């Protein structure tokens, strides 16, 4: 048999017979490695220990210490183990697919009866028995006819459809976990006992259409969580409990911020308190953009399909657009318009008004632009995913030579805004050229280099996502981390070398000739709706004083103090503080408790002692102690606290 050369992470190479498996490679290195091995990386691909290696390659052996591969295998194996447990308890249930997802997995089942919470307990118990049995996991590659005959005999119609969807040149790989079998690309562990039996939990059941198609059968999807050890699982469950307490929909009701209703699905009804948060955030962002050299514009929400056809969005994005048909007077056909799903084409129209010179660049156009996109009803979630939203959108028109500086300036601005809003941690992902793209390799080298240089000059860490850029240019995505460790992608910076050309954007260069500008798409918050939802959850409703919709309640302890309460309230309002008086005939403890539940940051309690001393008793949200301040000192201090960070806005 022919020999192949395998190169290890340390640079050393060894010769093996073609067809050697990673398990055999691990055994040739050390018995301890063979015992600890769970999978391999072969030329960057995750490789099952049982799969043969047929050509020269770079190889590394994974163990449970390798977090990414270990979690992928644990979660993937648990999907199979769960499906096996379900079919062992209910043999008539049909299985479909069970992919790995963030923090766990799911598997879809076709069963007449709905799964109950008690059923999840039964399934978990059976899964632990399967894990403790340490059943071997093996794999084979079958020809298509054999696989079809196998599933026809088993009466598994969903597996037959999956086989039909596998391209003819791809192998049909079968896996066995003990005697239970599934169609799967792999890889998997070597026996069920490698899965930690105390580090997983089944969480809930939901409905899901087969292959996501609403015209296909409704299935039951069981979700599970899995980690490498019990402590990691416990920490995640604690985080989920905390997340439930912080749910922006729950807090939105308690704080009277917003609501949604069936008559306008995915569209937010903002109440006065919620709209005050929006106004404060918008004023802050407007101040930051003004100082960063952006020029604010406003563009139409309803735009003729002709523009969307020219931009390419009609063909690529039509199914997500809301269409508006108008009977124009005297027209033979209805005029077809669309509610804009994004602002980009309209911003090019503003740029195109008047001849532009290289001296006009960079030109930064910003808009708090209202957009509408059709989202399926099942995907909408409070403020986090809606059909009507407002972006903190901006587009920078510039030359290629200006991209690096504009990128660095944007990242610095984004970093500062995130810090002001309470987010000190964020990750940067650089997505580079895909296989199908426009432009030359030299152009991509220069533009990708500009983004890389901008990040590195700021001394920030980043991760590269090879091949994940758009066909027209590379992009940066920014994921911030909230108070309980969750990540949210909000900011983005995309280089576009296509749309300006499609829409006729030009500038006159130093050489007197016309050139196409680069268009930089960028956002910091992403959308106001979603970012406000993130802020509510990050602060558990206890928003920073400057951003809180209700900043101060001045509460009387006795009715004789009411005139002074109104005087303090009016002074605070004149100083720019959102203050309200509570002179109801209720006990002060009742008032404090009620306004604390409403997340009011400061309560000023006033009795006759405070009236006589012309002072206030200050109680801050979350604190048990109170502080006494004089009238003028309290107004001055609270007026200062009410200013947005840096006085922006």
C-alpha positions as CSV (number, residue, x, y, z in Angstrom):
1,X,0.0,0.0,0.0
2,X,1.3,3.5,-0.8
3,X,2.7,5.8,1.9
4,X,1.5,9.2,3.0
5,X,3.1,11.9,5.1
6,X,1.3,13.4,8.1
7,X,2.6,16.7,9.5
8,X,2.0,17.4,13.2
9,X,1.5,20.8,14.9
10,X,5.2,20.9,16.0
11,X,6.2,20.7,12.3
12,X,7.5,17.1,12.5
13,X,6.2,14.6,9.9
14,X,5.8,10.8,9.9
15,X,5.0,8.3,7.1
16,X,2.0,6.1,7.4
17,X,0.2,3.7,5.0
18,X,-2.6,5.4,3.1
19,X,-5.9,4.8,4.8
20,X,-4.5,5.1,8.3
21,X,-7.1,6.4,10.8
22,X,-6.5,9.2,13.4
23,X,-7.1,6.6,16.1
24,X,-4.1,4.6,14.7
25,X,-2.0,7.7,14.4
26,X,-2.7,8.6,18.1
27,X,-1.8,5.0,19.1
28,X,1.5,5.3,17.2
29,X,2.4,8.3,19.3
30,X,1.5,7.2,22.8
31,X,-1.0,4.8,24.5
32,X,-2.2,7.7,26.7
33,X,-3.0,9.9,23.7
34,X,-4.9,7.0,22.1
35,X,-7.0,6.7,25.2
36,X,-7.6,10.5,25.5
37,X,-8.2,11.1,21.8
38,X,-11.8,12.1,20.8
39,X,-11.2,13.3,17.2
40,X,-8.7,15.0,14.9
41,X,-8.2,18.0,12.8
42,X,-7.0,17.0,9.3
43,X,-6.1,19.9,7.0
44,X,-8.4,22.1,9.1
45,X,-11.4,19.7,8.9
46,X,-12.9,18.1,12.0
47,X,-12.2,14.4,11.5
48,X,-13.7,11.3,13.1
49,X,-11.0,9.0,14.6
50,X,-12.4,6.1,12.5
51,X,-12.2,7.9,9.1
52,X,-9.3,6.9,6.9
53,X,-6.7,9.5,5.7
54,X,-5.8,8.9,2.1
55,X,-3.3,11.7,1.2
56,X,-0.6,13.8,2.7
57,X,-2.1,16.1,5.3
58,X,-1.5,18.2,8.4
59,X,-3.0,16.6,11.5
60,X,-3.6,17.3,15.2
61,X,-5.3,15.0,17.7
62,X,-8.1,16.5,19.8
63,X,-8.9,15.5,23.4
64,X,-11.5,16.7,25.9
65,X,-9.2,19.6,26.7
66,X,-9.8,21.1,23.3
67,X,-12.9,23.1,24.1
68,X,-14.4,23.7,20.6
69,X,-14.1,20.1,19.2
70,X,-15.1,18.6,22.5
71,X,-18.3,20.6,22.9
72,X,-19.2,19.9,19.2
73,X,-18.9,16.2,19.7
74,X,-20.6,16.1,23.1
75,X,-23.6,18.0,21.8
76,X,-23.8,16.1,18.5
77,X,-23.6,12.7,20.3
78,X,-26.2,13.8,22.8
79,X,-28.6,14.6,19.9
80,X,-28.2,10.9,18.7
81,X,-28.4,9.6,22.3
82,X,-31.6,11.5,22.8
83,X,-33.2,10.3,19.6
84,X,-32.2,6.7,20.5
85,X,-33.8,7.2,24.0
86,X,-37.0,8.5,22.4
87,X,-37.3,5.6,20.0
88,X,-36.5,3.1,22.8
89,X,-39.3,4.5,24.9
90,X,-41.7,5.1,22.0
91,X,-40.8,2.8,19.1
92,X,-43.4,4.3,16.8
93,X,-41.8,7.8,16.8
94,X,-40.1,8.9,13.5
95,X,-36.8,10.7,13.7
96,X,-35.6,13.5,11.4
97,X,-32.6,15.7,12.1
98,X,-30.7,16.8,15.2
99,X,-28.0,19.5,14.7
100,X,-25.7,21.2,17.2
101,X,-26.6,24.7,18.1
102,X,-25.2,27.3,20.6
103,X,-24.9,25.8,24.1
104,X,-26.6,22.5,23.0
105,X,-28.6,20.8,20.3
106,X,-32.2,20.0,19.2
107,X,-33.8,17.0,17.5
108,X,-37.1,17.0,15.6
109,X,-39.5,14.1,16.0
110,X,-42.7,13.1,14.3
111,X,-45.0,11.8,17.1
112,X,-48.8,11.9,17.3
113,X,-48.9,12.7,21.1
114,X,-47.3,15.9,22.4
115,X,-44.2,15.5,24.6
116,X,-44.8,16.6,28.2
117,X,-42.4,17.9,30.9
118,X,-42.7,14.5,32.5
119,X,-41.6,12.9,29.2
120,X,-38.5,15.0,29.2
121,X,-37.6,13.5,32.6
122,X,-38.1,10.0,31.2
123,X,-35.9,10.8,28.2
124,X,-33.1,12.2,30.4
125,X,-33.1,9.2,32.6
126,X,-32.9,6.8,29.6
127,X,-30.1,8.9,28.1
128,X,-28.0,8.5,31.2
129,X,-28.5,4.7,31.0
130,X,-27.2,4.8,27.4
131,X,-24.2,6.9,28.4
132,X,-23.4,4.6,31.4
133,X,-23.6,1.5,29.0
134,X,-20.5,2.9,27.2
135,X,-21.9,1.5,23.9
136,X,-19.4,1.6,21.0
137,X,-20.0,4.2,18.2
138,X,-19.1,3.0,14.7
139,X,-19.5,4.3,11.2
140,X,-19.8,3.0,7.7
141,X,-20.2,4.5,4.2
142,X,-23.0,2.9,2.2
143,X,-24.1,3.2,-1.4
144,X,-27.3,5.1,-2.0
145,X,-29.5,2.1,-2.9
146,X,-28.5,0.2,0.2
147,X,-29.3,3.2,2.4
148,X,-32.7,3.7,0.7
149,X,-33.6,0.1,1.1
150,X,-32.6,0.2,4.8
151,X,-34.8,3.2,5.6
152,X,-37.7,1.9,3.5
153,X,-37.6,-1.3,5.6
154,X,-37.5,0.8,8.9
155,X,-40.4,3.0,7.8
156,X,-38.4,6.3,8.2
157,X,-39.7,8.6,5.4
158,X,-37.8,11.7,6.7
159,X,-34.5,9.9,6.3
160,X,-35.4,8.9,2.8
161,X,-36.0,12.5,1.9
162,X,-32.7,13.5,3.4
163,X,-30.9,10.9,1.3
164,X,-32.6,12.3,-1.8
165,X,-31.2,15.8,-0.9
166,X,-27.6,14.6,-0.6
167,X,-25.7,15.3,-3.8
168,X,-24.8,12.2,-5.8
169,X,-21.1,12.7,-5.3
170,X,-21.3,12.8,-1.5
171,X,-20.9,9.7,0.6
172,X,-23.9,8.2,2.5
173,X,-22.5,7.9,6.0
174,X,-24.2,5.8,8.7
175,X,-23.5,5.9,12.4
176,X,-24.4,3.4,15.1
177,X,-24.6,4.3,18.8
178,X,-24.8,0.8,20.2
179,X,-27.6,-0.9,18.1
180,X,-29.3,2.4,17.3
181,X,-28.5,3.9,13.9
182,X,-28.7,7.4,12.3
183,X,-27.8,9.0,9.0
184,X,-25.1,11.6,9.8
185,X,-22.0,13.3,8.3
186,X,-20.2,13.0,11.7
187,X,-17.8,13.1,13.3
188,X,-18.7,11.5,16.6
189,X,-17.1,10.2,19.8
190,X,-15.9,6.6,20.1
191,X,-18.3,5.3,22.7
192,X,-21.3,6.7,24.6
193,X,-19.5,6.8,27.9
194,X,-17.3,9.7,26.6
195,X,-20.3,12.0,27.0
196,X,-20.5,13.5,30.5
197,X,-23.7,12.2,32.1
198,X,-24.1,15.1,34.5
199,X,-23.4,18.0,32.2
200,X,-26.6,18.0,30.1
201,X,-30.3,19.0,30.5
202,X,-33.3,18.8,28.3
203,X,-35.0,22.2,28.4
204,X,-38.2,22.5,26.4
205,X,-40.3,21.3,23.4
206,X,-41.4,23.5,20.5
207,X,-43.2,23.0,17.2
208,X,-41.1,23.1,14.0
209,X,-42.1,22.5,10.4
210,X,-40.2,19.9,8.6
211,X,-37.2,21.6,6.9
212,X,-38.7,25.0,8.0
213,X,-41.4,24.8,5.4
214,X,-44.8,25.9,6.6
215,X,-46.5,23.6,4.0
216,X,-44.8,20.5,5.4
217,X,-45.6,18.4,8.5
218,X,-45.4,20.0,12.0
219,X,-42.9,18.2,14.1
220,X,-41.9,18.3,17.8
221,X,-38.5,19.8,18.5
222,X,-36.8,18.9,21.8
223,X,-34.0,21.2,22.9
224,X,-31.1,20.3,25.1
225,X,-28.1,22.0,26.8
226,X,-24.7,20.4,27.1
227,X,-21.3,21.3,28.5
228,X,-18.0,19.6,29.3
229,X,-18.8,19.4,33.0
230,X,-21.5,19.8,35.7
231,X,-20.1,23.2,36.9
232,X,-20.3,24.7,33.4
233,X,-23.9,23.5,33.0
234,X,-24.8,24.8,36.5
235,X,-23.3,28.2,35.6
236,X,-25.2,28.4,32.3
237,X,-28.5,27.4,34.0
238,X,-27.9,30.2,36.6
239,X,-27.3,32.6,33.7
240,X,-30.6,31.5,32.1
241,X,-32.5,32.1,35.4
242,X,-30.9,35.6,35.6
243,X,-31.8,36.2,31.9
244,X,-35.4,35.3,32.7
245,X,-35.5,37.9,35.4
246,X,-34.1,40.5,33.0
247,X,-36.4,39.6,30.1
248,X,-37.1,43.0,28.4
249,X,-40.7,42.0,27.7
250,X,-41.4,41.4,31.4
251,X,-39.6,44.6,32.5
252,X,-41.2,46.5,29.6
253,X,-44.6,45.7,31.2
254,X,-43.5,46.5,34.8
255,X,-41.9,49.8,33.7
256,X,-44.7,50.6,31.2
257,X,-42.3,51.0,28.3
258,X,-44.0,49.5,25.3
259,X,-46.3,46.8,24.0
260,X,-47.0,44.8,20.8
261,X,-50.3,43.6,19.5
262,X,-51.7,41.4,16.8
263,X,-53.1,44.3,14.7
264,X,-49.5,45.4,14.0
265,X,-47.3,42.3,14.3
266,X,-43.6,43.0,14.8
267,X,-44.3,46.8,15.2
268,X,-43.7,48.4,18.5
269,X,-46.2,50.7,20.4
270,X,-44.0,52.9,22.5
271,X,-45.4,54.3,25.7
272,X,-44.2,57.6,27.1
273,X,-41.6,55.9,29.4
274,X,-40.2,53.8,26.6
275,X,-40.2,56.7,24.1
276,X,-38.3,58.8,26.6
277,X,-35.5,56.1,26.6
278,X,-35.5,56.3,22.8
279,X,-35.3,60.1,22.8
280,X,-32.5,60.2,25.3
281,X,-30.5,57.6,23.3
282,X,-31.2,59.3,20.0
283,X,-30.1,62.7,21.4
284,X,-26.9,61.1,22.7
285,X,-26.1,59.4,19.4
286,X,-26.9,62.5,17.5
287,X,-24.4,64.5,19.6
288,X,-21.7,61.8,19.1
289,X,-22.3,61.7,15.3
290,X,-22.2,65.5,15.0
291,X,-18.9,65.7,16.8
292,X,-17.5,62.9,14.6
293,X,-18.2,64.8,11.4
294,X,-21.4,63.1,10.2
295,X,-24.1,65.0,8.4
296,X,-27.6,63.9,9.2
297,X,-30.1,63.3,6.4
298,X,-33.6,62.0,6.0
299,X,-34.8,59.8,3.2
300,X,-38.3,58.5,2.1
301,X,-39.8,55.3,3.5
302,X,-41.7,54.4,0.4
303,X,-39.6,54.1,-2.7
304,X,-40.4,52.9,-6.3
305,X,-39.4,49.4,-7.2
306,X,-37.2,50.9,-10.0
307,X,-34.6,52.0,-7.5
308,X,-34.7,48.6,-5.8
309,X,-34.2,46.9,-9.2
310,X,-31.2,49.1,-10.0
311,X,-29.7,48.4,-6.6
312,X,-30.2,44.7,-6.9
313,X,-32.3,44.4,-3.8
314,X,-35.5,43.6,-5.7
315,X,-34.1,40.4,-7.0
316,X,-32.2,39.4,-3.9
317,X,-34.5,40.7,-1.1
318,X,-38.0,40.9,-2.6
319,X,-39.5,38.3,-0.3
320,X,-38.6,40.3,2.8
321,X,-40.0,43.6,1.5
322,X,-43.4,45.1,2.2
323,X,-45.0,46.1,-1.1
324,X,-47.2,49.2,-1.6
325,X,-49.3,49.4,-4.8
326,X,-50.6,52.8,-5.8
327,X,-53.2,53.7,-8.5
328,X,-51.5,56.8,-10.0
329,X,-53.9,59.1,-11.8
330,X,-53.8,58.5,-15.5
331,X,-51.5,55.5,-15.3
332,X,-52.4,52.3,-17.1
333,X,-50.8,50.1,-14.4
334,X,-50.5,50.3,-10.7
335,X,-47.2,51.9,-9.5
336,X,-45.3,49.4,-7.3
337,X,-43.4,50.8,-4.4
338,X,-41.7,49.2,-1.4
339,X,-41.3,50.2,2.2
340,X,-37.5,50.5,2.4
341,X,-35.9,47.5,4.1
342,X,-32.5,49.3,4.3
343,X,-31.3,52.9,3.8
344,X,-28.3,52.3,1.5
345,X,-29.8,53.0,-2.0
346,X,-31.5,56.2,-0.7
347,X,-28.2,57.5,0.7
348,X,-26.5,57.1,-2.7
349,X,-29.3,59.3,-4.1
350,X,-28.4,62.1,-1.7
351,X,-24.7,61.6,-2.6
352,X,-25.5,61.8,-6.3
353,X,-27.1,65.3,-6.0
354,X,-24.4,67.6,-7.4
355,X,-20.9,66.9,-8.7
356,X,-18.5,65.6,-6.1
357,X,-14.7,66.1,-6.0
358,X,-12.1,64.1,-4.2
359,X,-11.9,67.2,-1.9
360,X,-15.5,66.4,-0.7
361,X,-14.4,63.0,0.5
362,X,-14.8,61.4,2.9
363,X,-18.5,62.3,3.0
364,X,-20.3,60.8,6.1
365,X,-24.1,60.7,5.7
366,X,-26.1,59.5,8.8
367,X,-29.8,58.8,9.2
368,X,-31.9,57.4,12.0
369,X,-33.7,55.6,9.2
370,X,-37.0,53.7,9.7
371,X,-37.0,50.4,7.9
372,X,-39.4,47.5,7.4
373,X,-38.6,43.9,6.8
374,X,-40.9,40.9,6.7
375,X,-40.0,38.4,9.5
376,X,-41.9,35.2,9.9
377,X,-44.2,35.3,12.9
378,X,-42.2,32.5,14.6
379,X,-39.0,34.4,14.5
380,X,-40.2,37.6,16.1
381,X,-39.2,38.2,19.7
382,X,-40.2,41.4,21.6
383,X,-37.9,44.2,20.7
384,X,-35.1,41.9,19.7
385,X,-36.6,40.9,16.3
386,X,-39.3,43.1,14.8
387,X,-40.7,44.0,11.4
388,X,-40.5,47.8,11.8
389,X,-37.2,49.2,13.2
390,X,-35.0,52.3,13.1
391,X,-31.3,51.9,12.4
392,X,-28.5,54.3,13.5
393,X,-27.4,54.0,10.0
394,X,-24.6,55.9,8.2
395,X,-22.7,55.5,4.9
396,X,-19.2,56.9,4.3
397,X,-18.3,57.7,0.7
398,X,-14.5,57.7,0.4
399,X,-11.5,56.8,-1.7
400,X,-9.6,53.5,-1.3
401,X,-6.8,55.4,0.4
402,X,-9.2,56.7,3.1
403,X,-10.7,53.4,4.1
404,X,-8.1,52.6,6.9
405,X,-8.5,56.0,8.6
406,X,-12.3,55.9,8.4
407,X,-12.3,52.3,9.8
408,X,-10.0,53.3,12.7
409,X,-12.2,56.4,13.4
410,X,-15.3,54.3,13.4
411,X,-13.9,51.7,15.7
412,X,-12.8,54.4,18.1
413,X,-16.2,56.0,18.1
414,X,-18.0,52.6,18.5
415,X,-15.7,51.7,21.5
416,X,-16.4,55.1,23.2
417,X,-20.2,54.7,22.7
418,X,-20.2,51.2,24.0
419,X,-18.3,52.3,27.1
420,X,-20.6,55.2,27.7
421,X,-23.6,52.8,27.5
422,X,-22.0,50.4,30.0
423,X,-20.4,47.8,27.7
424,X,-16.6,47.5,28.3
425,X,-16.2,44.2,26.4
426,X,-16.7,43.5,22.7
427,X,-15.2,41.2,20.1
428,X,-14.3,42.0,16.5
429,X,-14.8,39.5,13.7
430,X,-13.1,40.2,10.4
431,X,-14.8,38.4,7.5
432,X,-12.6,38.1,4.4
433,X,-13.1,37.4,0.7
434,X,-15.5,34.6,-0.3
435,X,-14.9,32.3,-3.3
436,X,-17.4,34.1,-5.4
437,X,-16.6,37.9,-5.4
438,X,-16.1,40.9,-7.6
439,X,-12.8,42.8,-7.9
440,X,-9.2,41.7,-8.3
441,X,-7.1,39.8,-5.6
442,X,-4.9,42.9,-5.4
443,X,-7.9,45.1,-4.6
444,X,-9.1,42.6,-1.9
445,X,-5.5,42.5,-0.5
446,X,-5.5,46.3,-0.1
447,X,-9.0,46.6,1.4
448,X,-8.6,43.7,3.8
449,X,-5.2,45.1,4.7
450,X,-6.8,48.5,5.5
451,X,-9.3,46.9,7.9
452,X,-6.6,44.8,9.5
453,X,-4.2,47.8,9.9
454,X,-7.0,49.9,11.5
455,X,-7.8,47.3,14.1
456,X,-4.1,46.5,14.9
457,X,-3.2,50.2,15.2
458,X,-5.8,50.5,17.9
459,X,-4.3,47.6,19.7
460,X,-7.5,45.5,19.7
461,X,-7.8,41.7,19.4
462,X,-9.8,40.3,16.5
463,X,-10.8,37.0,14.9
464,X,-10.7,36.2,11.2
465,X,-13.7,34.5,9.6
466,X,-12.1,33.3,6.3
467,X,-14.4,33.5,3.3
468,X,-17.4,35.0,5.2
469,X,-17.3,38.5,3.6
470,X,-19.8,39.8,1.1
471,X,-19.1,39.3,-2.6
472,X,-18.5,43.0,-2.9
473,X,-16.2,43.5,0.1
474,X,-14.9,42.5,3.5
475,X,-16.7,43.4,6.8
476,X,-16.2,43.8,10.5
477,X,-18.8,42.6,13.0
478,X,-18.8,43.8,16.6
479,X,-20.2,41.6,19.4
480,X,-20.6,43.2,22.8
481,X,-20.8,41.3,26.0
482,X,-23.6,42.1,28.6
483,X,-23.6,42.0,32.3
484,X,-24.4,38.3,32.5
485,X,-22.0,37.2,29.8
486,X,-24.2,37.0,26.7
487,X,-23.0,38.3,23.4
488,X,-24.9,40.5,21.1
489,X,-23.9,41.5,17.6
490,X,-24.8,45.1,17.1
491,X,-22.1,47.1,15.3
492,X,-21.0,46.5,11.7
493,X,-18.6,48.0,9.2
494,X,-18.8,46.8,5.6
495,X,-16.8,47.9,2.6
496,X,-18.9,48.1,-0.6
497,X,-17.3,48.3,-4.0
498,X,-20.5,47.4,-5.9
499,X,-23.6,49.4,-5.0
500,X,-22.1,52.9,-5.8
501,X,-21.3,51.7,-9.3
502,X,-24.8,50.2,-9.8
503,X,-26.4,53.5,-8.8
504,X,-24.0,55.8,-10.7
505,X,-22.0,57.3,-7.8
506,X,-18.9,59.2,-9.0
507,X,-16.3,61.8,-7.9
508,X,-13.7,63.7,-9.8
509,X,-10.3,62.7,-8.8
510,X,-7.0,64.6,-8.6
511,X,-6.3,63.5,-12.2
512,X,-9.5,65.2,-13.4
513,X,-11.1,61.8,-14.3
514,X,-14.3,60.4,-12.8
515,X,-13.9,57.5,-10.3
516,X,-16.3,55.4,-8.3
517,X,-16.2,56.0,-4.5
518,X,-16.1,53.2,-2.0
519,X,-19.2,53.0,0.2
520,X,-18.7,52.1,3.8
521,X,-21.9,50.8,5.5
522,X,-21.7,51.2,9.3
523,X,-23.8,51.0,12.4
524,X,-23.1,51.1,16.1
525,X,-26.4,50.3,17.8
526,X,-27.8,48.3,14.9
527,X,-31.4,49.2,15.6
528,X,-32.8,51.3,18.3
529,X,-35.5,48.7,19.1
530,X,-33.1,45.8,19.6
531,X,-30.4,47.9,21.4
532,X,-33.0,49.3,23.9
533,X,-34.0,45.7,24.6
534,X,-30.4,44.8,25.2
535,X,-29.9,47.8,27.5
536,X,-33.0,46.9,29.5
537,X,-31.7,43.4,30.0
538,X,-28.1,44.4,30.6
539,X,-29.2,46.7,33.5
540,X,-32.1,44.6,34.6
541,X,-34.3,47.7,34.1
542,X,-32.1,49.8,36.4
543,X,-30.9,52.1,33.6
544,X,-28.2,54.8,34.2
545,X,-29.7,57.9,35.6
546,X,-29.3,60.0,32.4
547,X,-31.1,57.3,30.4
548,X,-33.8,56.3,32.9
549,X,-37.3,57.4,31.7
550,X,-38.4,58.4,35.2
551,X,-35.4,59.9,37.0
552,X,-36.7,61.2,40.3
553,X,-39.9,60.9,42.3
554,X,-40.4,63.5,45.1
555,X,-42.6,61.7,47.6
556,X,-44.3,63.3,50.6
557,X,-44.3,61.6,54.0
558,X,-47.1,63.9,55.3
559,X,-49.6,66.0,53.5
560,X,-48.3,69.2,55.1
561,X,-45.1,68.7,53.1
562,X,-47.0,68.8,49.7
563,X,-46.2,72.5,48.9
564,X,-42.5,71.9,49.4
565,X,-42.6,68.6,47.4
566,X,-44.1,70.6,44.4
567,X,-41.4,73.3,44.9
568,X,-38.6,70.7,44.7
569,X,-40.1,68.9,41.8
570,X,-40.4,72.2,39.8
571,X,-36.8,73.2,40.6
572,X,-35.6,69.8,39.3
573,X,-37.6,70.1,36.1
574,X,-36.2,73.5,35.4
575,X,-32.7,72.1,35.9
576,X,-33.3,69.4,33.3
577,X,-34.2,66.5,35.5
578,X,-37.3,64.3,34.7
579,X,-39.0,64.6,38.1
580,X,-42.5,63.9,39.3
581,X,-44.3,64.5,42.6
582,X,-46.1,61.8,44.6
583,X,-48.4,63.5,47.1
584,X,-50.9,60.6,47.4
585,X,-52.3,59.8,50.8
586,X,-50.2,56.6,51.1
587,X,-47.5,55.6,53.5
588,X,-43.9,56.4,52.4
589,X,-42.8,52.8,52.5
590,X,-45.6,51.9,50.1
591,X,-44.5,54.7,47.7
592,X,-40.8,53.7,48.0
593,X,-41.7,50.1,47.2
594,X,-43.9,51.0,44.3
595,X,-41.4,53.3,42.6
596,X,-38.6,50.9,43.3
597,X,-40.5,48.2,41.4
598,X,-40.9,50.8,38.6
599,X,-37.0,51.1,38.6
600,X,-37.0,54.8,39.4
601,X,-33.3,55.6,40.2
602,X,-33.9,58.3,42.9
603,X,-36.7,58.8,45.4
604,X,-36.6,62.0,47.5
605,X,-38.6,61.5,50.7
606,X,-39.9,64.8,52.3
607,X,-41.4,65.1,55.7
608,X,-41.7,68.1,58.0
609,X,-38.1,67.8,59.1
610,X,-37.0,68.3,55.4
611,X,-39.5,71.2,55.1
612,X,-38.0,73.0,58.1
613,X,-34.4,72.4,57.0
614,X,-35.1,72.9,53.3
615,X,-33.4,69.6,52.6
616,X,-34.4,66.3,51.0
617,X,-33.8,62.6,52.0
618,X,-32.3,60.8,49.1
619,X,-32.8,57.1,48.5
620,X,-31.1,55.5,45.5
621,X,-32.5,52.4,43.8
622,X,-30.9,49.3,45.2
623,X,-29.5,51.0,48.3
624,X,-31.0,50.7,51.8
625,X,-29.4,53.7,53.3
626,X,-30.6,57.3,52.8
627,X,-28.7,60.5,52.5
628,X,-29.7,64.0,53.5
629,X,-28.9,66.9,51.1
630,X,-29.8,70.5,51.1
631,X,-32.3,71.8,48.5
632,X,-29.7,73.5,46.2
633,X,-27.1,70.8,46.6
634,X,-29.6,68.1,45.6
635,X,-30.8,70.0,42.5
636,X,-27.3,70.7,41.4
637,X,-26.1,67.1,41.9
638,X,-29.1,65.5,40.2
639,X,-28.9,67.9,37.3
640,X,-25.3,66.9,36.8
641,X,-26.2,63.2,36.9
642,X,-28.9,63.8,34.3
643,X,-26.3,64.9,31.7
644,X,-25.5,62.2,29.1
645,X,-21.9,60.9,29.1
646,X,-19.5,63.7,28.0
647,X,-22.4,66.0,27.7
648,X,-23.3,64.5,24.3
649,X,-26.8,65.3,23.0
